[in-house]
Protein backbone atom coordinates (compact mmCIF):
# COMPACT_ATOMS: atom_id res chain seq x y z
CA UNK A 1 0.00 0.00 0.00
CA UNK A 2 1.42 3.35 -0.97
CA UNK A 3 1.25 6.72 0.72
CA UNK A 4 -2.13 7.59 -0.74
CA UNK A 5 -3.76 4.36 0.41
CA UNK A 6 -2.19 4.25 3.86
CA UNK A 7 -2.80 7.93 4.63
CA UNK A 8 -6.42 7.81 3.48
CA UNK A 9 -7.04 4.59 5.42
CA UNK A 10 -5.39 6.01 8.55
CA UNK A 11 -7.26 9.28 8.23
CA UNK A 12 -10.57 7.48 7.81
CA UNK A 13 -9.94 5.30 10.87
CA UNK A 14 -8.96 8.37 12.89
CA UNK A 15 -12.10 10.27 11.88
CA UNK A 16 -14.31 7.28 12.70
CA UNK A 17 -12.64 6.94 16.12
CA UNK A 18 -13.27 10.61 16.90
CA UNK A 19 -16.87 10.47 15.67
CA UNK A 20 -17.77 7.49 17.85
CA UNK A 21 -15.70 8.91 20.74
CA UNK A 22 -13.45 5.83 20.98
CA UNK A 23 -10.02 7.37 20.35
CA UNK A 24 -8.27 5.13 22.89
CA UNK A 25 -9.73 2.09 21.17
CA UNK A 26 -7.82 2.94 18.00
CA UNK A 27 -4.56 3.13 19.96
CA UNK A 28 -5.24 -0.26 21.55
CA UNK A 29 -6.09 -1.89 18.22
CA UNK A 30 -2.88 -0.51 16.72
CA UNK A 31 -0.86 -1.66 19.73
CA UNK A 32 1.87 -3.32 17.66
CA UNK A 33 2.43 -0.11 15.69
CA UNK A 34 2.42 1.93 18.90
CA UNK A 35 4.95 -0.49 20.39
CA UNK A 36 7.23 -0.12 17.35
CA UNK A 37 6.99 3.68 17.45
CA UNK A 38 7.60 3.79 21.21
CA UNK A 39 10.75 1.68 20.82
CA UNK A 40 12.17 4.32 18.48
CA UNK A 41 11.18 7.17 20.81
CA UNK A 42 12.66 5.40 23.84
CA UNK A 43 15.88 4.69 21.92
CA UNK A 44 16.28 8.37 21.00
CA UNK A 45 15.50 9.57 24.54
CA UNK A 46 17.91 7.04 26.02
CA UNK A 47 20.69 8.15 23.69
CA UNK A 48 20.04 11.81 24.37
CA UNK A 49 19.78 11.71 28.17
CA UNK A 50 21.81 8.65 29.20
CA UNK A 51 24.22 8.43 26.31
CA UNK A 52 23.51 4.70 26.02
CA UNK A 53 21.39 2.65 23.68
CA UNK A 54 18.35 0.90 25.10
CA UNK A 55 18.20 -1.58 22.20
CA UNK A 56 20.87 -2.80 19.79
CA UNK A 57 18.97 -1.02 17.05
CA UNK A 58 15.48 0.34 16.76
CA UNK A 59 12.64 -0.31 15.92
CA UNK A 60 12.22 -3.30 18.17
CA UNK A 61 11.82 -5.90 15.41
CA UNK A 62 15.35 -5.10 14.15
CA UNK A 63 16.66 -5.52 17.70
CA UNK A 64 15.04 -8.95 17.84
CA UNK A 65 16.59 -9.88 14.48
CA UNK A 66 20.05 -8.90 15.71
CA UNK A 67 19.40 -10.90 18.89
CA UNK A 68 19.10 -14.05 16.77
CA UNK A 69 15.35 -14.39 16.31
CA UNK A 70 14.23 -15.65 12.90
CA UNK A 71 12.00 -13.33 10.89
CA UNK A 72 9.17 -15.86 10.88
CA UNK A 73 9.28 -16.08 14.69
CA UNK A 74 9.10 -12.29 15.02
CA UNK A 75 6.17 -12.09 12.61
CA UNK A 76 4.23 -14.81 14.42
CA UNK A 77 4.84 -13.16 17.80
CA UNK A 78 3.67 -9.80 16.44
CA UNK A 79 0.54 -11.48 15.02
CA UNK A 80 -0.17 -12.93 18.44
CA UNK A 81 0.30 -9.50 20.03
CA UNK A 82 -2.00 -7.93 17.42
CA UNK A 83 -4.70 -10.51 18.17
CA UNK A 84 -4.35 -9.87 21.90
CA UNK A 85 -4.61 -6.11 21.39
CA UNK A 86 -7.68 -6.58 19.16
CA UNK A 87 -9.36 -8.79 21.76
CA UNK A 88 -8.62 -6.24 24.49
CA UNK A 89 -10.14 -3.53 22.30
CA UNK A 90 -13.23 -5.63 21.60
CA UNK A 91 -13.78 -6.32 25.30
CA UNK A 92 -13.75 -2.59 26.03
CA UNK A 93 -16.58 -1.91 23.58
CA UNK A 94 -20.01 -1.45 25.08
CA UNK A 95 -22.55 -3.34 23.03
CA UNK A 96 -26.01 -1.80 23.23
N, C-alpha and C positions, 0 to 999 in steps of 0.2 A: 504494500500500500504506500503510495507516495504522500507527499506533503498535503496535497489537496484533499485526498481521502481521509488521512489521519486527522488533519485539523478540523475538517467539517464534522467527522464522527465525534471527535473530542468536544467540539463546541456544542454539538447537539446534545450529547450526554450531560454536559455541564448545565445547559439551559433547562433540560428536563429535571435535573436534580434540584435546581433553584426553584422551578415552578411547583414541584411537589413538596418542597421544603425538606428534602432529604440529602443535604449536601454531604454530611458525614458518611452516608451510605455509599456514595460514589468513591470516597477515599478508602473505605473498607473493601469494596469490591476490587479496586485497583491496588490492593495491598502489596502485591509483588512489585509493581512499578514504583510505588512509594518507597518500598524497601531498597530498591536499586538506587533511586534518587537520594535517599537518606545516606546510603553508604558513600556516595560521592561527596555530599555535604560534610559528613563526619570526617572523611579523609582530608578535605581541605582545611577544616577547622583544626584538626589535630596537627597538621603540618604547620599551620600559621601560629598556633598558640603554644604547642609543646615542642615543635621542631622534629617530631617523630611521626612516622606513618602508622596508621591504625591497621591498615591492611597492606598486603604485598603490593596490590594494585587495585584500583577501583574502576568500575563498579564491582560489586561483590561477586558476580559470577566469574569475572576474570581472576579474582583472588582464589576462588575455589578451583579453577582450572590450574593455576600455578601451584596449588597445594596438592595436586595429583588426582583430583576428581575427573572422571571421564565426562565428556560433554553430555552423553545420554543420561548419566546419573544426575547431573545438575538440572537438566530439563525435566526429568521425572519429578525431582524434589520440588521444583518450582511449580509444576502442575499440581502437585499435592497441596502446596501452600495456597495456590490460587483457588482450588476447590474449598479448602478450609475457610479462606476469606469470604468466598461467595456464600457458603453456608452460614457463616456468622452474620453476614449482611441480610440474608433471608430471614434469619431468626429475629432480627431487630425490626423487621417490617410488621406493622399492625394491619392485620387483615380485617376488613369491616364486613 
